[in-house]
Amino acid sequence: MKYIIYLFILLFFINYLFPKSIPPLLIPPLSPPSFFSQDLNIKEKKSSVPTSWGGNSLSQETKLFQGIPVTTYSLSGGAWIYHKKVKLSSYQIEVIGEDAVMGFLKGGVRVEDKENKILLTANRGTYNKLEETITLEGRPILYYYNAQNKQTKVTATSIKRYMQESKVVLEGGVIMQDPDYTILAEEAVYYEKEKNLVVDKFPLIFGDKLFSTGEKAIYNTDTKITTLENETFIARLSYETKSVNTENVNSTSEGKEKFPQKEVEEKQRIITFFTGERLESKLDLEDEKSYIGMFENAKIFHPKFEYSGNYIKALGKNYKDLEAKEEVVFLDKENQVRLSGKLFEHKHEEDYTHITEDPKIEFLSKDGDVNSTLHAFEIERFGEKKEIIARGNVTIESKDAIIKGQLATYYEEEKKIIIEGNPTLEREGSVVRCGKIILYPQDNRVVLSDGIDSRGNKP
């Protein structure tokens, strides 16, 4: 113990006689080793935030900081500051005051928080111990990792991390690059505990063949669920194949020789628009549970059809299966029919749609006017067969007649409805019963067959 005391006294006098020639000990003033504080009765300075710092080389001088002379320490060669469990490192660090109330980091700046799976890098950084912040400039980048340990990268002009509040504020030209998303915005806030990236002012979101925007976006890095709020919009690019007939012409010495038409498949580019007040989505091409859900005044615009409803969700690997609820309307532009109900379920692979809860079909003219309206217990549509089947208490109201039955089948190509199951035709107060009724809704033409019974003129 005496040797330690003699050594300390010797170092003290050397430092007193030659204050600029010998640097101070490379021991952070806030955390001296236990044997110094106990044996030499040096009172350790207390702080609400435990901080330590160090480096391979160190120099000290007195500088004016905000008009006040303070002792500053210049660290280099693997310089670092520990703020609680967060490590700040760079090529050079200037520490203000023994308590390290401020720190200026230059070159190769890294902020590592393993507990929250956060990493930030930049060319320059400013550490503020009292505010518990680190401000990064010079091509700053935020890296974070999700539950699957996949990395997301966010860049901005300026990044400021509030360590006490566990949040990161990004300003100026924010670009987020996720394995499934790219988000462009002017500013964003990342909440580390909730794993939420919150972006205001209509960010631009790009996915695989998909673009979306809204007044506010919230992206959860763990669940990969995105929520868009207020005036949300999605544009999706897809390709569909269509069979077309081509005519082969072969030029000969005797003229042009025509061959029979050949049917070939032609790929067409389709852009679908999806709008509403609030959107929630989970986009992952490898996850069959991925979805895009639009809420409140939801609408889908496609070159061949339109959907509207209070809630529409696109499901599945390619987001082509649909589930829609609450006052849903589906307009088939090609076949001039409009289907509606409170619950829609559509399976893309089977090209099958099931409608329940007050379903109905409106048969339209070429001008879009309603010629006939069909009500039933349930409605099914088989896209490949180009048939729509209505079951249970079928009622068809046209301009001058009412037709009732238990089963109705609409053949889209022939544009005719066959009503079966003891069908009746009511017109001008008289009722006709038969085995089958055929209705051509566009022409308002009716054909009755199979045992016509016109006895009794009352419904």
Kinemage of the C-alpha trace (Angstrom):
@kinemage 1
@onewidth
@group {chain A} dominant
@subgroup {mainchain}
@vectorlist {calphas} color= white
{ca met a 1} P 0.000 0.000 0.000
{ca lys a 2} L 2.877 2.400 0.779
{ca tyr a 3} L 4.283 1.846 -2.719
{ca ile a 4} L 0.951 2.882 -4.289
{ca ile a 5} L 0.873 6.090 -2.189
{ca tyr a 6} L 4.509 6.942 -3.084
{ca leu a 7} L 3.726 6.343 -6.771
{ca phe a 8} L 0.698 8.598 -6.681
{ca ile a 9} L 2.668 11.430 -4.898
{ca leu a 10} L 5.476 11.125 -7.489
{ca leu a 11} L 3.023 11.365 -10.416
{ca phe a 12} L 1.343 14.346 -8.771
{ca phe a 13} L 4.586 16.371 -8.534
{ca ile a 14} L 5.642 15.447 -12.064
{ca asn a 15} L 2.284 16.578 -13.414
{ca tyr a 16} L 2.546 19.786 -11.362
{ca leu a 17} L 6.041 20.626 -12.645
{ca phe a 18} L 5.392 19.554 -16.266
{ca pro a 19} L 1.621 19.902 -16.813
{ca lys a 20} L 1.753 19.882 -20.641
{ca ser a 21} L 4.349 17.221 -21.208
{ca ile a 22} L 2.592 14.311 -19.498
{ca pro a 23} L -1.072 13.414 -20.397
{ca pro a 24} L -3.455 12.455 -17.618
{ca leu a 25} L -4.178 8.818 -16.814
{ca leu a 26} L -6.450 7.056 -19.334
{ca ile a 27} L -9.127 6.471 -16.698
{ca pro a 28} L -12.580 8.083 -17.103
{ca pro a 29} L -13.058 10.506 -14.170
{ca leu a 30} L -16.574 9.234 -13.477
{ca ser a 31} L -15.555 5.616 -12.951
{ca pro a 32} L -12.191 5.298 -11.136
{ca pro a 33} L -11.156 1.790 -10.115
{ca ser a 34} L -12.267 0.744 -6.658
{ca phe a 35} L -8.768 0.694 -5.168
{ca phe a 36} L -8.263 4.413 -6.040
{ca ser a 37} L -11.447 5.585 -4.325
{ca gln a 38} L -11.060 3.365 -1.282
{ca asp a 39} L -7.342 3.668 -0.539
{ca leu a 40} L -6.786 7.302 -1.489
{ca asn a 41} L -10.155 8.623 -0.244
{ca ile a 42} L -10.976 10.133 -3.679
{ca lys a 43} L -14.686 10.958 -3.675
{ca glu a 44} L -16.288 9.504 -6.817
{ca lys a 45} L -18.531 11.911 -8.661
{ca lys a 46} L -22.107 10.750 -8.911
{ca ser a 47} L -24.299 11.077 -12.008
{ca ser a 48} L -27.799 9.963 -12.848
{ca val a 49} L -26.401 8.593 -16.119
{ca pro a 50} L -23.435 6.230 -15.831
{ca thr a 51} L -20.855 7.268 -18.451
{ca ser a 52} L -17.327 6.164 -19.210
{ca trp a 53} L -14.921 6.972 -22.026
{ca gly a 54} L -11.450 6.102 -23.308
{ca gly a 55} L -9.168 5.555 -26.267
{ca asn a 56} L -5.674 4.504 -27.308
{ca ser a 57} L -4.318 8.028 -26.982
{ca leu a 58} L -5.447 11.114 -25.079
{ca ser a 59} L -4.598 14.792 -24.734
{ca gln a 60} L -6.124 17.496 -22.578
{ca glu a 61} L -6.475 21.273 -22.742
{ca thr a 62} L -8.698 24.096 -21.546
{ca lys a 63} L -11.128 25.577 -24.079
{ca leu a 64} L -13.977 28.036 -24.064
{ca phe a 65} L -17.251 26.172 -24.416
{ca gln a 66} L -20.345 28.405 -24.641
{ca gly a 67} L -18.236 31.194 -23.149
{ca ile a 68} L -17.052 29.126 -20.183
{ca pro a 69} L -13.501 27.690 -19.840
{ca val a 70} L -13.735 23.923 -19.521
{ca thr a 71} L -11.310 21.041 -19.628
{ca thr a 72} L -11.587 19.039 -22.848
{ca tyr a 73} L -10.122 15.641 -23.628
{ca ser a 74} L -9.198 14.584 -27.151
{ca leu a 75} L -9.387 10.837 -27.708
{ca ser a 76} L -8.148 9.029 -30.805
{ca gly a 77} L -7.285 5.558 -31.974
{ca gly a 78} L -10.394 3.515 -31.199
{ca ala a 79} L -12.029 6.228 -29.087
{ca trp a 80} L -15.302 5.377 -27.322
{ca ile a 81} L -17.966 6.604 -24.916
{ca tyr a 82} L -20.324 4.330 -23.019
{ca his a 83} L -23.712 5.843 -22.183
{ca lys a 84} L -25.278 3.203 -19.946
{ca lys a 85} L -25.174 0.153 -22.252
{ca val a 86} L -24.953 2.159 -25.480
{ca lys a 87} L -21.522 2.352 -27.071
{ca leu a 88} L -20.488 5.419 -29.105
{ca ser a 89} L -17.243 5.077 -31.035
{ca ser a 90} L -15.292 6.888 -33.769
{ca tyr a 91} L -11.761 7.674 -34.953
{ca gln a 92} L -11.658 10.849 -32.857
{ca ile a 93} L -13.776 12.063 -29.933
{ca glu a 94} L -13.551 15.387 -28.122
{ca val a 95} L -15.003 15.066 -24.620
{ca ile a 96} L -16.176 18.253 -22.865
{ca gly a 97} L -15.612 18.243 -19.111
{ca glu a 98} L -14.669 15.443 -16.789
{ca asp a 99} L -18.311 14.389 -16.618
{ca ala a 100} L -18.415 14.111 -20.421
{ca val a 101} L -21.400 16.412 -20.647
{ca met a 102} L -20.773 16.718 -24.387
{ca gly a 103} L -18.881 14.712 -26.940
{ca phe a 104} L -17.984 15.472 -30.563
{ca leu a 105} L -17.294 12.413 -32.704
{ca lys a 106} L -15.517 12.542 -36.066
{ca gly a 107} L -14.902 9.840 -38.657
{ca gly a 108} L -16.348 6.340 -38.650
{ca val a 109} L -19.011 7.117 -36.040
{ca arg a 110} L -20.915 4.098 -34.702
{ca val a 111} L -23.731 3.955 -32.133
{ca glu a 112} L -24.366 0.379 -30.990
{ca asp a 113} L -27.293 -0.704 -28.818
{ca lys a 114} L -27.371 -4.498 -28.742
{ca glu a 115} L -30.279 -4.579 -26.320
{ca asn a 116} L -32.615 -2.863 -28.811
{ca lys a 117} L -30.882 -4.317 -31.910
{ca ile a 118} L -29.987 -0.815 -33.105
{ca leu a 119} L -26.912 0.327 -35.023
{ca leu a 120} L -26.295 3.840 -36.347
{ca thr a 121} L -23.346 5.017 -38.455
{ca ala a 122} L -22.270 8.450 -39.721
{ca asn a 123} L -19.283 10.673 -40.461
{ca arg a 124} L -19.989 13.082 -37.590
{ca gly a 125} L -21.852 12.910 -34.293
{ca thr a 126} L -22.691 15.099 -31.297
{ca tyr a 127} L -23.302 13.471 -27.922
{ca asn a 128} L -25.293 15.336 -25.240
{ca lys a 129} L -25.262 13.601 -21.879
{ca leu a 130} L -27.821 15.862 -20.170
{ca glu a 131} L -30.348 15.443 -22.996
{ca glu a 132} L -29.289 11.814 -23.483
{ca thr a 133} L -29.105 12.292 -27.242
{ca ile a 134} L -26.731 11.575 -30.085
{ca thr a 135} L -27.121 13.631 -33.269
{ca leu a 136} L -25.610 12.184 -36.430
{ca glu a 137} L -24.766 13.968 -39.668
{ca gly a 138} L -22.712 13.251 -42.742
{ca arg a 139} L -24.486 10.353 -44.476
{ca pro a 140} L -26.042 8.924 -41.286
{ca ile a 141} L -27.612 5.454 -41.480
{ca leu a 142} L -29.921 3.640 -39.064
{ca tyr a 143} L -29.848 -0.177 -39.065
{ca tyr a 144} L -32.291 -2.319 -37.110
{ca tyr a 145} L -33.184 -5.995 -37.122
{ca asn a 146} L -36.555 -7.744 -36.970
{ca ala a 147} L -37.571 -10.952 -35.204
{ca gln a 148} L -36.150 -13.004 -38.109
{ca asn a 149} L -32.870 -11.037 -37.782
{ca lys a 150} L -33.397 -9.442 -41.205
{ca gln a 151} L -31.822 -6.033 -41.557
{ca thr a 152} L -33.631 -2.805 -42.433
{ca lys a 153} L -31.628 0.244 -43.496
{ca val a 154} L -32.805 3.864 -43.120
{ca thr a 155} L -30.887 6.920 -44.348
{ca ala a 156} L -31.595 10.624 -43.871
{ca thr a 157} L -29.853 14.014 -43.896
{ca ser a 158} L -29.892 14.115 -40.079
{ca ile a 159} L -30.601 11.412 -37.482
{ca lys a 160} L -31.081 12.119 -33.768
{ca arg a 161} L -31.438 9.361 -31.213
{ca tyr a 162} L -33.143 10.019 -27.871
{ca met a 163} L -31.692 7.273 -25.697
{ca gln a 164} L -33.881 7.870 -22.657
{ca glu a 165} L -37.077 7.851 -24.762
{ca ser a 166} L -35.880 4.965 -26.968
{ca lys a 167} L -36.714 6.725 -30.212
{ca val a 168} L -34.885 7.907 -33.325
{ca val a 169} L -35.913 11.035 -35.261
{ca leu a 170} L -34.936 11.165 -38.941
{ca glu a 171} L -35.148 14.385 -40.977
{ca gly a 172} L -34.539 15.261 -44.598
{ca gly a 173} L -34.741 12.820 -47.505
{ca val a 174} L -35.618 9.738 -45.472
{ca ile a 175} L -35.164 6.453 -47.376
{ca met a 176} L -36.069 3.148 -45.721
{ca gln a 177} L -34.916 -0.039 -47.433
{ca asp a 178} L -36.512 -3.231 -46.135
{ca pro a 179} L -36.330 -6.652 -47.835
{ca asp a 180} L -39.956 -6.109 -48.928
{ca tyr a 181} L -40.370 -2.305 -48.828
{ca thr a 182} L -38.795 0.977 -49.830
{ca ile a 183} L -40.250 4.078 -48.155
{ca leu a 184} L -39.462 7.663 -49.202
{ca ala a 185} L -40.378 10.539 -46.876
{ca glu a 186} L -39.226 13.911 -45.590
{ca glu a 187} L -39.191 12.887 -41.931
{ca ala a 188} L -39.826 9.833 -39.772
{ca val a 189} L -39.678 8.631 -36.154
{ca tyr a 190} L -38.640 5.141 -35.118
{ca tyr a 191} L -39.930 3.936 -31.723
{ca glu a 192} L -37.508 1.237 -30.596
{ca lys a 193} L -39.598 -0.501 -27.931
{ca glu a 194} L -42.701 -0.806 -30.142
{ca lys a 195} L -40.569 -1.498 -33.265
{ca asn a 196} L -42.688 1.064 -35.146
{ca leu a 197} L -41.464 3.427 -37.864
{ca val a 198} L -43.970 6.326 -38.064
{ca val a 199} L -43.962 8.481 -41.198
{ca asp a 200} L -46.206 11.518 -41.799
{ca lys a 201} L -46.887 13.823 -44.753
{ca phe a 202} L -47.801 11.269 -47.415
{ca pro a 203} L -44.755 8.987 -47.650
{ca leu a 204} L -44.180 7.053 -50.876
{ca ile a 205} L -44.068 3.282 -50.315
{ca phe a 206} L -42.776 0.882 -52.960
{ca gly a 207} L -43.102 -2.911 -52.817
{ca asp a 208} L -42.851 -5.673 -55.383
{ca lys a 209} L -44.846 -4.307 -58.368
{ca leu a 210} L -46.735 -2.161 -55.870
{ca phe a 211} L -46.906 1.516 -54.877
{ca ser a 212} L -48.857 3.015 -51.983
{ca thr a 213} L -49.199 6.235 -50.022
{ca gly a 214} L -51.303 7.876 -47.321
{ca glu a 215} L -51.195 10.848 -44.991
{ca lys a 216} L -49.557 8.751 -42.241
{ca ala a 217} L -47.784 5.387 -42.327
{ca ile a 218} L -46.836 3.087 -39.422
{ca tyr a 219} L -44.531 0.174 -40.208
{ca asn a 220} L -43.766 -2.495 -37.590
{ca thr a 221} L -40.368 -4.032 -38.245
{ca asp a 222} L -41.129 -7.238 -36.317
{ca thr a 223} L -44.566 -8.144 -37.667
{ca lys a 224} L -43.930 -6.449 -41.040
{ca ile a 225} L -47.419 -4.939 -40.810
{ca thr a 226} L -47.919 -1.515 -42.391
{ca thr a 227} L -50.818 0.779 -41.515
{ca leu a 228} L -51.712 3.760 -43.709
{ca glu a 229} L -54.175 6.380 -42.493
{ca asn a 230} L -56.260 9.069 -44.243
{ca glu a 231} L -56.587 9.197 -48.052
{ca thr a 232} L -54.702 5.953 -48.605
{ca phe a 233} L -53.913 4.741 -52.093
{ca ile a 234} L -52.315 1.658 -53.683
{ca ala a 235} L -51.372 1.016 -57.297
{ca arg a 236} L -50.475 -2.570 -58.175
{ca leu a 237} L -48.925 -3.873 -61.390
{ca ser a 238} L -49.831 -7.354 -62.605
{ca tyr a 239} L -49.859 -9.325 -65.833
{ca glu a 240} L -52.719 -11.329 -67.296
{ca thr a 241} L -52.719 -13.644 -70.301
{ca lys a 242} L -55.410 -13.369 -72.945
{ca ser a 243} L -56.068 -15.678 -75.881
{ca val a 244} L -56.132 -13.875 -79.252
{ca asn a 245} L -56.586 -15.160 -82.795
{ca thr a 246} L -53.895 -14.440 -85.371
{ca glu a 247} L -54.081 -14.912 -89.110
{ca asn a 248} L -50.989 -16.286 -90.838
{ca val a 249} L -50.276 -14.936 -94.311
{ca asn a 250} L -47.607 -16.491 -96.553
{ca ser a 251} L -46.446 -14.631 -99.643
{ca thr a 252} L -45.937 -16.821 -102.738
{ca ser a 253} L -45.249 -16.204 -106.417
{ca glu a 254} L -48.952 -16.541 -107.099
{ca gly a 255} L -49.915 -14.062 -104.372
{ca lys a 256} L -50.704 -14.175 -100.684
{ca glu a 257} L -51.851 -17.460 -99.233
{ca lys a 258} L -53.893 -17.338 -95.995
{ca phe a 259} L -53.768 -20.063 -93.371
{ca pro a 260} L -56.400 -20.801 -90.735
{ca gln a 261} L -56.418 -18.554 -87.667
{ca lys a 262} L -54.206 -19.603 -84.794
{ca glu a 263} L -55.000 -18.936 -81.145
{ca val a 264} L -52.048 -17.598 -79.101
{ca glu a 265} L -51.719 -16.245 -75.594
{ca glu a 266} L -50.843 -12.582 -75.218
{ca lys a 267} L -49.562 -11.085 -71.969
{ca gln a 268} L -51.248 -7.851 -70.902
{ca arg a 269} L -50.074 -5.391 -68.275
{ca ile a 270} L -52.771 -4.527 -65.718
{ca ile a 271} L -52.680 -1.695 -63.157
{ca thr a 272} L -55.107 -1.971 -60.234
{ca phe a 273} L -55.879 0.945 -57.891
{ca phe a 274} L -56.879 0.394 -54.251
{ca thr a 275} L -58.099 3.371 -52.191
{ca gly a 276} L -59.652 4.066 -48.792
{ca glu a 277} L -59.268 5.947 -45.531
{ca arg a 278} L -57.105 3.417 -43.672
{ca leu a 279} L -54.933 0.608 -44.975
{ca glu a 280} L -53.306 -2.250 -43.094
{ca ser a 281} L -50.969 -4.624 -44.884
{ca lys a 282} L -48.424 -7.367 -44.416
{ca leu a 283} L -46.401 -7.826 -47.574
{ca asp a 284} L -44.188 -10.891 -47.780
{ca leu a 285} L -44.075 -12.880 -50.998
{ca glu a 286} L -43.018 -16.003 -49.094
{ca asp a 287} L -45.846 -15.810 -46.560
{ca glu a 288} L -49.258 -17.147 -47.577
{ca lys a 289} L -50.820 -15.122 -44.732
{ca ser a 290} L -49.809 -11.834 -46.367
{ca tyr a 291} L -52.625 -9.358 -46.957
{ca ile a 292} L -53.609 -5.816 -47.892
{ca gly a 293} L -56.710 -4.580 -46.064
{ca met a 294} L -58.495 -1.304 -46.823
{ca phe a 295} L -61.009 0.154 -44.377
{ca glu a 296} L -63.653 2.898 -44.602
{ca asn a 297} L -64.839 3.760 -48.090
{ca ala a 298} L -62.605 1.108 -49.654
{ca lys a 299} L -62.487 0.848 -53.452
{ca ile a 300} L -60.686 -1.237 -56.072
{ca phe a 301} L -60.410 -0.015 -59.663
{ca his a 302} L -59.429 -2.575 -62.305
{ca pro a 303} L -59.787 -2.275 -66.103
{ca lys a 304} L -62.340 -5.142 -66.021
{ca phe a 305} L -64.109 -4.539 -62.705
{ca glu a 306} L -64.637 -2.307 -59.671
{ca tyr a 307} L -65.111 -3.130 -55.974
{ca ser a 308} L -66.404 -0.874 -53.222
{ca gly a 309} L -67.220 -1.470 -49.570
{ca asn a 310} L -66.458 -0.433 -46.031
{ca tyr a 311} L -63.829 -3.163 -45.741
{ca ile a 312} L -61.900 -5.012 -48.456
{ca lys a 313} L -58.938 -7.307 -47.839
{ca ala a 314} L -56.666 -8.814 -50.501
{ca leu a 315} L -55.199 -12.090 -49.242
{ca gly a 316} L -52.725 -14.769 -50.215
{ca lys a 317} L -49.343 -15.008 -51.810
{ca asn a 318} L -50.187 -12.741 -54.745
{ca tyr a 319} L -52.918 -10.729 -52.954
{ca lys a 320} L -55.565 -11.902 -55.434
{ca asp a 321} L -57.970 -13.612 -53.047
{ca leu a 322} L -60.531 -11.168 -51.668
{ca glu a 323} L -62.642 -10.823 -48.564
{ca ala a 324} L -65.050 -7.891 -48.407
{ca lys a 325} L -67.644 -6.874 -45.821
{ca glu a 326} L -70.362 -4.294 -45.193
{ca glu a 327} L -72.265 -2.954 -48.209
{ca val a 328} L -69.973 -4.473 -50.817
{ca val a 329} L -70.572 -3.746 -54.515
{ca phe a 330} L -68.821 -5.515 -57.397
{ca leu a 331} L -69.202 -4.142 -60.922
{ca asp a 332} L -68.300 -6.440 -63.811
{ca lys a 333} L -67.684 -4.043 -66.699
{ca glu a 334} L -67.278 -6.762 -69.331
{ca asn a 335} L -70.476 -8.658 -68.537
{ca gln a 336} L -72.564 -5.641 -67.496
{ca val a 337} L -73.655 -7.000 -64.132
{ca arg a 338} L -73.385 -5.490 -60.661
{ca leu a 339} L -73.314 -7.809 -57.634
{ca ser a 340} L -73.758 -6.597 -54.066
{ca gly a 341} L -74.109 -7.958 -50.538
{ca lys a 342} L -72.693 -7.670 -47.048
{ca leu a 343} L -70.142 -10.489 -47.329
{ca phe a 344} L -67.980 -11.364 -50.349
{ca glu a 345} L -65.399 -14.145 -50.578
{ca his a 346} L -63.375 -14.590 -53.748
{ca lys a 347} L -60.845 -17.351 -54.520
{ca his a 348} L -58.641 -16.362 -57.427
{ca glu a 349} L -57.194 -19.784 -58.261
{ca glu a 350} L -60.646 -21.351 -58.535
{ca asp a 351} L -62.100 -18.112 -59.981
{ca tyr a 352} L -64.969 -18.523 -57.534
{ca thr a 353} L -67.006 -15.875 -55.679
{ca his a 354} L -69.489 -16.479 -52.866
{ca ile a 355} L -71.902 -13.725 -51.760
{ca thr a 356} L -74.152 -13.911 -48.712
{ca glu a 357} L -76.126 -11.617 -46.392
{ca asp a 358} L -78.687 -9.800 -48.570
{ca pro a 359} L -77.033 -10.568 -51.923
{ca lys a 360} L -78.401 -9.217 -55.181
{ca ile a 361} L -77.535 -8.912 -58.863
{ca glu a 362} L -78.327 -5.923 -61.075
{ca phe a 363} L -78.344 -6.563 -64.834
{ca leu a 364} L -77.267 -3.431 -66.694
{ca ser a 365} L -77.826 -2.029 -70.135
{ca lys a 366} L -74.968 -0.856 -72.310
{ca asp a 367} L -75.561 2.634 -70.959
{ca gly a 368} L -75.293 1.428 -67.355
{ca asp a 369} L -79.015 1.585 -66.526
{ca val a 370} L -80.567 -1.183 -64.412
{ca asn a 371} L -82.810 -3.462 -66.498
{ca ser a 372} L -83.492 -6.141 -63.859
{ca thr a 373} L -82.660 -6.825 -60.203
{ca leu a 374} L -82.280 -10.304 -58.674
{ca his a 375} L -82.518 -11.099 -54.934
{ca ala a 376} L -81.688 -14.492 -53.376
{ca phe a 377} L -80.460 -16.210 -50.232
{ca glu a 378} L -76.964 -16.755 -51.646
{ca ile a 379} L -75.129 -16.113 -54.916
{ca glu a 380} L -72.176 -17.981 -56.398
{ca arg a 381} L -70.121 -16.993 -59.387
{ca phe a 382} L -68.017 -19.465 -61.375
{ca gly a 383} L -65.663 -17.367 -63.500
{ca glu a 384} L -64.261 -20.180 -65.626
{ca lys a 385} L -67.762 -21.371 -66.595
{ca lys a 386} L -68.969 -17.773 -66.931
{ca glu a 387} L -72.006 -18.585 -64.820
{ca ile a 388} L -73.710 -16.941 -61.841
{ca ile a 389} L -76.009 -19.122 -59.715
{ca ala a 390} L -78.556 -17.719 -57.246
{ca arg a 391} L -80.226 -19.994 -54.696
{ca gly a 392} L -83.128 -19.698 -52.254
{ca asn a 393} L -86.200 -17.453 -52.615
{ca val a 394} L -85.071 -16.022 -55.927
{ca thr a 395} L -86.944 -12.864 -56.981
{ca ile a 396} L -86.253 -10.983 -60.220
{ca glu a 397} L -87.806 -7.566 -60.730
{ca ser a 398} L -87.824 -6.132 -64.252
{ca lys a 399} L -89.562 -3.109 -65.712
{ca asp a 400} L -92.986 -4.719 -66.077
{ca ala a 401} L -92.795 -8.151 -64.395
{ca ile a 402} L -91.755 -10.053 -61.271
{ca ile a 403} L -90.313 -13.569 -61.561
{ca lys a 404} L -89.931 -15.914 -58.588
{ca gly a 405} L -88.298 -19.316 -58.129
{ca gln a 406} L -85.833 -21.291 -56.048
{ca leu a 407} L -82.875 -21.433 -58.460
{ca ala a 408} L -81.612 -19.045 -61.128
{ca thr a 409} L -78.596 -19.447 -63.404
{ca tyr a 410} L -77.214 -16.541 -65.420
{ca tyr a 411} L -75.117 -17.444 -68.471
{ca glu a 412} L -72.849 -14.487 -69.093
{ca glu a 413} L -71.934 -15.218 -72.716
{ca glu a 414} L -75.551 -15.813 -73.788
{ca lys a 415} L -76.818 -13.075 -71.445
{ca lys a 416} L -79.783 -15.108 -70.300
{ca ile a 417} L -81.225 -16.262 -66.954
{ca ile a 418} L -82.914 -19.636 -66.452
{ca ile a 419} L -85.246 -19.705 -63.431
{ca glu a 420} L -86.277 -23.083 -62.000
{ca gly a 421} L -87.898 -24.500 -58.872
{ca asn a 422} L -91.660 -23.860 -59.415
{ca pro a 423} L -91.081 -20.476 -61.067
{ca thr a 424} L -93.870 -17.920 -61.468
{ca leu a 425} L -94.287 -14.837 -63.616
{ca glu a 426} L -96.404 -11.966 -62.325
{ca arg a 427} L -97.445 -9.281 -64.779
{ca glu a 428} L -100.291 -6.776 -64.685
{ca gly a 429} L -101.965 -8.545 -61.797
{ca ser a 430} L -101.911 -12.049 -63.315
{ca val a 431} L -99.644 -14.959 -62.375
{ca val a 432} L -98.329 -17.658 -64.722
{ca arg a 433} L -96.719 -20.875 -63.429
{ca cys a 434} L -94.489 -23.195 -65.426
{ca gly a 435} L -91.540 -25.568 -65.174
{ca lys a 436} L -88.919 -23.138 -66.484
{ca ile a 437} L -88.630 -19.425 -67.258
{ca ile a 438} L -85.916 -17.925 -69.463
{ca leu a 439} L -85.254 -14.202 -69.098
{ca tyr a 440} L -83.095 -12.066 -71.396
{ca pro a 441} L -82.567 -9.024 -69.151
{ca gln a 442} L -81.009 -6.730 -71.743
{ca asp a 443} L -83.972 -7.181 -74.128
{ca asn a 444} L -86.556 -7.553 -71.333
{ca arg a 445} L -87.736 -10.701 -73.160
{ca val a 446} L -89.249 -13.705 -71.344
{ca val a 447} L -89.723 -17.296 -72.559
{ca leu a 448} L -91.899 -19.744 -70.575
{ca ser a 449} L -91.739 -23.536 -71.028
{ca asp a 450} L -92.439 -26.934 -69.448
{ca gly a 451} L -96.079 -27.020 -68.472
{ca ile a 452} L -97.503 -23.522 -68.503
{ca asp a 453} L -100.375 -22.918 -66.075
{ca ser a 454} L -102.081 -19.559 -66.276
{ca arg a 455} L -105.127 -20.491 -64.131
{ca gly a 456} L -105.827 -17.973 -61.473
{ca asn a 457} L -105.032 -14.353 -62.095
{ca lys a 458} L -104.056 -13.399 -58.574
{ca pro a 459} L -100.555 -13.575 -57.117
